[in-house]
Amino acid sequence: MSKDNQILEELTSKDYEHGWSVDMEVDEAATGLNEDIIKWISAKKEEPQWLLEWRLKAFKTWQEMKEPDWANVTYPKIDLQALKYYSAPKKSNKPKSLDEIDPELLQIYERLGISLNEQKKLQGIAVDAVLDSVSVGTTFKHTLSKLGIVFCSFSEAVKEHPELVKKYLGSVVPITDNYYAALNSAVFSDGSFCYIPAGVRCPMELSTYFRINAANTGQFERTLIVAEESSYVSYLEGCTAPQRDENQLHAAVVEIYAAKHAEVKYSTVQNWFPGDKNGKGGIYNFVTKRGICAGDYSKISWTQVETGSAVTWKYPSCILKGDHSIGEFYSVAVTNNYQQADTGTKMIHIGKNTKSRIVSKGISAGKSQNSYRGQVQVMKRATNARNFSQCDSLLMGDRCGAHTFPYIDIQNPTAKVEHEATTSKIGEDQLFYCNQRGIATEDAVALIVNGYAKEVLNQLPMEFAVEAQKLLALTLEGSVG
Amino acid sequence: MLTIKNLHASIEGTPILKGINLEVKPGEVHAIMGPNGSGKSTLASVLAGREEYEVTEGEVSFKGKNLLDLSPEDRAREGVFLAFQYPVEIPGVSSTNFLRTAVNQVREYRGLESLDAVKFLSIMKEKMKLVEIDQKLLSRSLNEGFSGGEKKRNEIFQMAMLEPTLSILDETDSGLDIDALRIVSNGVNQLKTSENATIVVTHYQRLLDYIVPDFVHVLYNGRIVKSGTKELALELEEKGYDWIKEEADAASV
């Protein structure tokens, strides 16, 4: 026991690995939130009038909304007037190629372990990196553009492809959707845009790395993915944030549109700063992610590995509008120390013969709280809808909590909905068994946890799966005591 | 190789072992027998370093080291292997992956380079024959959905892979049919060398028909009350444990 306590002590006092920030000259908005700030952001980004009007409409909507409080999380009220809503590295002046990107910026990414240069050459992944509010560089653009694929920063898309942005922006997550989505719509600074033309299978994984650098800046990025008929794309999102005392708000919106026979795979590995061992600091991750399977036989698949953030509050969802469309949600959410997570999904069956599958694996350690919240809704005309949900919780220690909140709403009698849930503990027996074979406790925990999460990790692209496995082990180090 | 002196151990304040003395030399097979609740499995667990048991008195030296000072994983790396009576299940972790982690951690401790996948698999194939275990079984989650016989065979297979110097078989015969018992025993016998030793913990003598012990010890009420050779086991089989209990109880009055 004392040995485990010692390990626990050592490792929980270990600092967040990505906890550093770089002093850069930044171009930022004044503190606070009002119409003028929104106009300032829009002007800064040289946006067209329609977008400014859209933002202002969102802001008006937001002002009439109330901050929701139904999630199973507690945190001090965020003073939204104390935040800055735009922060851009000053030197980053629209790079045309990677060579023009500020070396200091590139260095940040290298410390994070994603060198754009290297990624460009090695992995065959196109990366659109978002540092605070501006997208710093997009690799592989040329290769992609030959296929007619658009993969660029959101601001660039507004300039280069306004008709596409105008058509799809807010079509999946309307500005009225929820408090944080409305806020995002008013103040979003940048993000990624991805368009796959009909019949094109994107030949590489598209990847965005988000990173929060400046203090007291909310990051409000906006991602829009449009997959036209019979196209395919796999999209990766990874996040890290430097260590800070004040909590930082991250309220992103991701919208996915899948036309007939299109397939979109969206994978996230989220590693925002979780706060220290006493629960001080950390990111509030309040994100709205939703995809619509608009066409028949389309498919959207969400895979997420959530290891970071002080508070995670998100439900990547699918609207299954097209007949025979398929929605999937695979999730591993890990909480340690004082982290809180309330995450899950919504599967809305509208079309006939639609199918959804939910696999959620929660892991709680320390004094953390981990909730799965999922909704399966089968509408009147969704004949023969099928859903399978599996929600597992793994507890480590006796001071954490796991909660499951399934909501099922069936309006068509032909629906088949299954829900399975299990709760287990990492047993002393399992650990001792591993120890007896010569495996150290830390490695045993990693082994057991990875085994438990395997079904979800298997959904991730190879290089992401490896990273995710390491993150799981890192997050849970010393949590057995 | 293993010297146990006056070992006392308790669980949650209740004394279970009350002064065990035992000397095991390389090449020897010792059988520990005894009625239920005599402390047989406790002895096995204490030697392997299970934390629930508190050693209150005595010494255990293993290859010149104080075994009780070592963590469970270091004991394993030093060469102590426990074949569990009830092997645990680890969902999602294949036996192969589990063993590769184990073998490489043990090798690292012993200053050997870690085995790559190819080498590991070829050694595995070799050792699989010993206990007639199927590769398919090894790619499944560790012990999950295994039959009793498969679990025990897997234990002996792990023993073969880890090449321990001291193997402790805790009721390895329990839940085995006669064929499985033969296969498992056969594996254990083939692994026997003049350098390693085996402690067989069992309630019944039938296992000892297959794994022939050099010494048989009877554990009763936390002490070894009688030691002898193979013949002692046969006597126990015939007469049961009551006469031993009576002898021991009379002696302690």
Interface residues (C-beta under 8 A of the other chain):
Chain A: M1 K3 G427 E428 D429 Q430 F432 Y433 C434 N435 Q436 R437 G438 I439 A440 T441 D443 L447 I448 N450 G451 Y452 A453 K454 E455
Chain B: A48 G49 R50 E51 E52 S71 P72 E73 R75 A76 R77 F81 L82 F84 P87 V88 I90 P91 G92 V93 N97 F98 L99 T101 A102 V103 Q105 V106 Y109 S141 Q158 L162
